[in-house]
C-alpha cells in the first residue's frame, strides 16, 4: 500500500485550516495510507476529520521520526521553512509537495503568499498538483461529552501568544453583562490559562465552578464549543472549532487580519468579527495595539446581536466589522 505522509506539526487552529486539504487527499488517494505527523494531543480532533489512517506524534517539526517505508508522496502542510522540507527529505519520499523554498530549487511548487487565507493556502497547494480541494469542507461532527453545557456562552480567555490576548478586565466586563442578561457563562482555556480565567471569574462575580480552563480534555472542550449558544474568543483554535461546528461567534482579531484566519466568507453569516483594521507583530509579548482598540461596548453590542439572532434567519450578509 502506498503511503502519503502529511506534515502539520502545529496547533489546533492550524490543523483545522488543513481539514479541506486532508479530505481532498483522502478523495484523491482512496487506496493509499494517509499518515499525519502532528502533535499527539490533537488526536481526538484528527479522529473527527475522518481522513487520516494513522498519525505519527510530532510535537514540533524538528522531532519528526519516521521509521516506515519511504512515502510515495510527502505533503508539507506545515509551512515553507527549510526545516520542514529537510525533515520530509529525510523520509526518502518518492516526491515532495510543498511551497517553494529557494534553498531547494529542485522542488517545484507554488510561491508562498502571505496575504492568503489559511484554508485557501493549503487547498491552493494541492490544486497546484492537480488535486481538487473543496474549501467549504470544513465541518466536523460534534463529539459526545459526559458533561453537557448546552446553550451556555463560552468565553475563551486565552490565546497562543500575548499579542492576541484581550485584557482580562475587559473579558470580565463582558461576562458581567452576560450574567445580568441571565446567561450561563463558562470560561475556557488550557492549563496555562487557568489563572487568567480565575482572575476573570473573580472580577466578574462568576462562580469558580464555571471556570473550565485547564479542567477539560480536548474532546470535552470541543463538545462544549459545539453545544454553546455563542463563543467569544480571540484569534484562536477554539474560534476555528466554533466555525467547524457551526456555533455562532464574536471574534476579536489582532494583530493578524481576519482575512488570513477568520471564518471563511461563505460562513460569515453566523459570525461577527471585530477588527480595528491594523496589523501588528504576532510575536509581541504584549497585547496588540489594534486588538486593544476593540472596546467592551463593541463586544457587548456584537454579543447582544448574536444572541438575539441565534434562532432567526435574519442578517445573513457577511459581517466584518471595523472598530475604532
N, C-alpha and C positions, 0 to 999 in steps of 0.2 A: 504494500500500500504506500502510495506517495505521501510525503509529509510536507505540510505547509507550516512553517514556523513564523509566528507573528510576534513582533516585539512591541510592547506597550507598557513599559515599566514605570508608570506614573500613578497618579492618584485617581480617586473615584470620578471626579469630574471629567478628566481626560479619557478615562475608559468609556464613559457614557457618550462622549462625542464620537467615539470609534464604532459604536453599535451598528450604524448602517453599513460601514465598511466591512465589519466582521460578517454581517449577514450576506453581503454581496459575495464575499469569498466563499461562504457556505453554498450559495446557489450556483456559483461558477464552478465549484470543485466538490460536487456532492459525494464523490467516492474517496476523496483524499482525507487524511487525518490532519485536522487543523489543531495546532498546538499554540497556545498563547503564553508568552513569557510576560508575567505580570505579578504584582505583589499578592502574596497568598491571602492576605486579609480581604481581598476583593472577590474571592471565590464565590461567596453567596450571590453576588450580583452577576458574576460571569455565568453562573448556572441559569440565571433568569434570561440571559440573552439567547440561550439555546442554539448557539452556532459554533461552539468550541468543544472539541472532543477531549482534550487534555490540556492541563496547564503546567507550566514549569515555574515554580515560585521564584520570582525575581524582584526583590525589593528595590533594586537600582540597576541601571544598565550595566554597571561595572561588575555586577555579581552574576551575570548570566552564565549558567552552567548547562551545557548541552552534551549529553552522552548518548543520544540516539543516533540513528543513521543520518547521513547528510540530507538535509531537507532538499526537496526538489525546488522549492521556492522559499525564500526568506523575505518577509514583508516588514518594512520599517515604519510602524505607526507611532514611533517614539519621537522622532524629530530628525532634522538634517545634520545633527552633530557628527563629527568624525568618530567619536567614541562609540555611538550606537552602530555605525556602519562597521567599525573594526570588530565589535563583538559578533555581529552577524557573519562577517567574513570568516571568523574562527570556526563557525559551524560547518564550513565547507559546502555551502549550498550550491545547487545547480545554477541558480541565478538569484539576484537580489533586486527587489522592487523598492526604491527609496527616492526621496527627493535628492536632487543633485547637490553634491558637495565638491568643491574644487580640488580637495585632496584625493578624490577618487575619479579622475577624468574618464576612466574606463567604464564607469557605471552610468548608464543613461537614466534619465528621469526628468520630471518637470522641475523648474526652478521654484524655490520656496518663496511664497508671497506672504509678507507679514499681514497685510490688510485683507484677511480672508477669514470667514467663519470657520471654527474648528471642525464642524461637521463637514462642511464643504471641502476643507483641506484634504481629509482622508478619502472622501469619495472621489475627488479630483485625481489623487494619486492612483487609485485603482483604475479609473477610467483612462488614464494615460497608458495603461497596459491592456486596454480592451475589455475590462471587467465593468459591466454596467452596475451602478450603485443607486439605490433609492434613498435620497436624503430624508424622506419622510418616515423611513422605517426606524423610528427612534423608540417606540413604545415598549414598555415592559409590563408583564402581568404581575400585579401586586402579590407579594408573598403573604402567607398567613402568619399572624402574630398571636401569641397567647395572651397578650395584654392589649385589648382594643382601646384606642383613643379616638374613636370616630367623631368627626365634626369638631375636633379641637382646632385651635390656631397654633401652629408650630412657629416659634421664634428661634431661628438658628443664630446664635450669638457670635460664633467664631468664623474664622477663615484661615486658609493655609498660610497667609502672610500678613504681617501687621498692616501693610498698605491697604488691604481690603477689609479691615475690621472697623466697622462703625462703632462709635464710643458706647460703652456700657450704660452711661447715664441716659443716652438717647433711646436705647432699646428699652430701658426701664420706663421711660415716659410713655412709650408706645404700649408696653404691657399694662401700665396703669389704666390707660384709656380703654384697652380691651376688657379689663376687669370691670370697669364702670359699665361697659356695654353688656356685661353678663356672660362673656365668652370664657370657655375653658382654655387656658393657655398652658403650653408646655415649652420648656426651654431645652434645646438640643445642642450637642457639640460633642467633641471627643474628650478623652480623659484629661488632655492638657488644657481644655477649655472649661472644665468644670468650675474652677474658681471664678472665672468670668461670669458664668451662668449663675452661680450662687450670689455673686455681687449684684447682678441684675435683679434677681428674685428679691433680695433684701431691700433694694431701693424701691422696688415696685409693690412690695407687700404681697408677693406671691409665695405660696407655701413651698417649702423645700421639697415636698413630695412631688411637685410638678417640675422639678429640675431633673431632666433625664440625661443631661450631658454627662458622659463618662460612665453611664449606667447601662447603656443598651449595646447589644451586638449589632452588626450591620443589618441583619435581617429585621430585627425589631425596629431599628431606625427607619428602614425602608417602608415597613408596614405602617408606621406612624405617619410618615410623609404621605403615603398613598391614601390613608383614611382621613387626612386632615381636611378641614374646610378651607384652609388657607395656610400658605407657608410664607414667612417673612424672612428674607435672607440676603446676604451679600452675594458676590460672585463666587459661588462655592459648588462643591459636588452635590450638596443637598439641594441646591437650586436646580441642578440638572436632573436629580432624581425626581423632583416635583414635575418637571417638564415631561419626563419619561412616563409618569403615572397619570398625567393629565390633571394634576392638582393645581388649583389657582395659586398665583404667587404675587407678592410685591417684592421686587428685587432692587437692591441698591448697588449700582455699578460705579466703579472707580477702583484703580486707575485705568483698567482696560475698558474700552468701549463695548457696549452690548453687541455691536455688530460682529465682534470676534467670538463671543462666548455666551451671549444671551439666548433666549428661546428663538429658534428659527422663525422666519417671517410667517410661515403657514400656521404656526401655533400661537401667535401673539394674542389672539382674541381672549385667551384665558390668563393673560399675564399683564401686569403693569411694571414696566422697567423704568426706574428713576436714574437719571444720569445728568451730571452737570455740564456735559459737553466738552470736557477736557481730559486728556490722557496724562499719565504720570509714570513714575518709576514703580514698577510692580514689586521690586525688591526692597523698597524703602522700609525702614524699621519704625515708621510712624504712619498713622492713617493718611491716606492720600488727600491733598487739599480739595480736589474735586469731590471726593466722597464726602468730605466734611461740609460741602455746600448743600448737601441734602439735609434738610431740617426735619424736625419731629412733625411739624404741621404738614409737610409734604407727604410723609409716610402715613400719618393718620388719615389724611384725605384719601390716599390711594387704598388704604385698608378698608375704610368705610364703603368706598365704591365697590371694591371686590366682594365684600360680604353681602352687600345689597343686590349684587348682580349674580350671585353664585347660582341661583336656580332660575335665572332669566336668560332668555335668548338674545337680549338686547346688547348693544355695543359690541359688535363683532369685528370692528375695524382694528387694525394693528395699533398698539399703544407703546411707542417710545416717547416718554415724557421728559423733556429737558427742564431742569430746575435751575434757579438762580438767575 
